[in-house]
Amino acid sequence: MEGVIDYSQKANWCRLPEITKPVDTFYIYATEYILGSLQEGAPEFASLDNTEMLQGAEAQYQVQASAYEAATNVFMPFYRQCGMAIMKRSWKETGNVDAAIGGMPYGDITAALDYYFEHYNQGRPFIIAGHSQGSAIAKLLLKNYFKAHSDRYARMVAAYVIGYAVTRDELAAYPHLKFASGESDTGVIVSWNTEGKGNVEQNVETAVLLPGAISINPLNWKLDDSYAPASANVGSLAPDEKTGEPVLADIGADAQIVPERGVVVTNAPGDKLDEASAKIAAEFFGPDGRHGDDYTLYYGNIRDNASKRVAAYLAKH
């Protein structure tokens, strides 16, 4: 499985868009190599032809990455991602997943990013975005890749590092990184982890939350504990009752930051999962987690916010 992926091959990209907008998004999908990775003797990393990962990435594009389509051209490479077993081992042994993602997954994404900048970007401003494992990789890119490529970093509209913690210590250690402070600042990191009240009350440890984490409220774009009611939500993605296709709907997704934990708490119910998936979700994200809903609960607001940050960037440049 080792070796360099040839990103000149279109088959190695989940999405290569037609260029119709002045700004791009480079999207890194979350862990989709899940059930298969937990089977006895399963490889620790998904191969590029792993059916579970490929189908999951396609589904994730529809309910997550597509939020950036209104404002940008969305690029999304396939990569050989970590399975849940190696992620769990890294989390339990070190407190984060860097040891798991820092080899092959990070190497693949940096190769894809190099190819993107050299052959596709054409000097346009861009958004970096992801979820979960994808956001953990995005954070490593921000710390290391973009520190070494400051000319490219200068064109970054924002980084949506959703579903994996960004901490105060990291921001202090990497002063070129800035966390968002409002709804339209640019060159900043936008990040949150969503939970129900039960996780907060039990102070549950999760695989995506780190000490000193910071979250921004995706409904009012504030860092304090001011409550944002569901009426501020433009729309959550939920299955249509007749077709089952995801549509914008009001499902009561409010949001409030718990600063001392660094999370967004919502009263909205989580996604309905089958028994096996629910067990894995509880183990990694707590009994009242909303990790799988970080995007879908606030989809309309993410879409609109990306447009606002793009407009603000273009107005300044």
Secondary structure in CASP SS format (residue, H / E / C, confidence):
PFRMAT SS
TARGET T0000
AUTHOR 0000-0000-0000
METHOD secondary structure of the structure
MODEL  1
M C 1.00
E C 1.00
G C 1.00
V C 1.00
I C 1.00
D C 1.00
Y C 1.00
S C 1.00
Q C 1.00
K H 1.00
A H 1.00
N H 1.00
W E 1.00
C E 1.00
R E 1.00
L C 1.00
P C 1.00
E C 1.00
I C 1.00
T C 1.00
K C 1.00
P C 1.00
V C 1.00
D E 1.00
T E 1.00
F E 1.00
Y E 1.00
I E 1.00
Y C 1.00
A C 1.00
T C 1.00
E C 1.00
Y C 1.00
I C 1.00
L C 1.00
G H 1.00
S H 1.00
L H 1.00
Q C 1.00
E C 1.00
G C 1.00
A C 1.00
P C 1.00
E C 1.00
F E 1.00
A C 1.00
S C 1.00
L C 1.00
D C 1.00
N C 1.00
T H 1.00
E H 1.00
M H 1.00
L H 1.00
Q H 1.00
G H 1.00
A H 1.00
E H 1.00
A H 1.00
Q H 1.00
Y H 1.00
Q H 1.00
V H 1.00
Q C 1.00
A H 1.00
S H 1.00
A H 1.00
Y H 1.00
E C 1.00
A C 1.00
A C 1.00
T C 1.00
N E 1.00
V E 1.00
F E 1.00
M E 1.00
P E 1.00
F C 1.00
Y C 1.00
R C 1.00
Q C 1.00
C E 1.00
G C 1.00
M H 1.00
A H 1.00
I H 1.00
M H 1.00
K H 1.00
R H 1.00
S H 1.00
W H 1.00
K H 1.00
E H 1.00
T H 1.00
G C 1.00
N C 1.00
V C 1.00
D H 1.00
A H 1.00
A H 1.00
I H 1.00
G C 1.00
G C 1.00
M H 1.00
P H 1.00
Y H 1.00
G H 1.00
D H 1.00
I H 1.00
T H 1.00
A H 1.00
A H 1.00
L H 1.00
D H 1.00
Y H 1.00
Y H 1.00
F H 1.00
E H 1.00
H H 1.00
Y H 1.00
N C 1.00
Q C 1.00
G C 1.00
R C 1.00
P C 1.00
F E 1.00
I E 1.00
I E 1.00
A E 1.00
G E 1.00
H E 1.00
S C 1.00
Q H 1.00
G H 1.00
S H 1.00
A H 1.00
I H 1.00
A H 1.00
K H 1.00
L H 1.00
L H 1.00
L H 1.00
K H 1.00
N H 1.00
Y H 1.00
F H 1.00
K H 1.00
A H 1.00
H C 1.00
S H 1.00
D H 1.00
R H 1.00
Y H 1.00
A C 1.00
R C 1.00
M E 1.00
V E 1.00
A E 1.00
A E 1.00
Y E 1.00
V E 1.00
I E 1.00
G C 1.00
Y C 1.00
A C 1.00
V E 1.00
T E 1.00
R H 1.00
D H 1.00
E H 1.00
L H 1.00
A H 1.00
A H 1.00
Y C 1.00
P C 1.00
H C 1.00
L C 1.00
K C 1.00
F E 1.00
A C 1.00
S C 1.00
G C 1.00
E C 1.00
S C 1.00
D C 1.00
T C 1.00
G C 1.00
V E 1.00
I E 1.00
V E 1.00
S C 1.00
W C 1.00
N C 1.00
T E 1.00
E E 1.00
G C 1.00
K H 1.00
G H 1.00
N H 1.00
V H 1.00
E H 1.00
Q H 1.00
N C 1.00
V C 1.00
E C 1.00
T C 1.00
A C 1.00
V C 1.00
L C 1.00
L C 1.00
P C 1.00
G C 1.00
A E 1.00
I E 1.00
S C 1.00
I C 1.00
N C 1.00
P C 1.00
L C 1.00
N C 1.00
W C 1.00
K C 1.00
L C 1.00
D C 1.00
D C 1.00
S C 1.00
Y C 1.00
A E 1.00
P C 1.00
A H 1.00
S H 1.00
A H 1.00
N C 1.00
V C 1.00
G C 1.00
S E 1.00
L E 1.00
A E 1.00
P E 1.00
D C 1.00
E C 1.00
K C 1.00
T C 1.00
G C 1.00
E C 1.00
P E 1.00
V E 1.00
L E 1.00
A E 1.00
D C 1.00
I C 1.00
G C 1.00
A C 1.00
D C 1.00
A E 1.00
Q E 1.00
I E 1.00
V E 1.00
P C 1.00
E C 1.00
R C 1.00
G C 1.00
V E 1.00
V E 1.00
V E 1.00
T C 1.00
N C 1.00
A C 1.00
P C 1.00
G C 1.00
D C 1.00
K C 1.00
L C 1.00
D C 1.00
E H 1.00
A H 1.00
S H 1.00
A H 1.00
K H 1.00
I H 1.00
A H 1.00
A H 1.00
E H 1.00
F H 1.00
F H 1.00
G C 1.00
P C 1.00
D C 1.00
G E 1.00
R C 1.00
H H 1.00
G H 1.00
D H 1.00
D C 1.00
Y C 1.00
T H 1.00
L H 1.00
Y H 1.00
Y H 1.00
G H 1.00
N H 1.00
I H 1.00
R H 1.00
D H 1.00
N H 1.00
A H 1.00
S H 1.00
K H 1.00
R H 1.00
V H 1.00
A H 1.00
A H 1.00
Y H 1.00
L H 1.00
A H 1.00
K H 1.00
H C 1.00
END
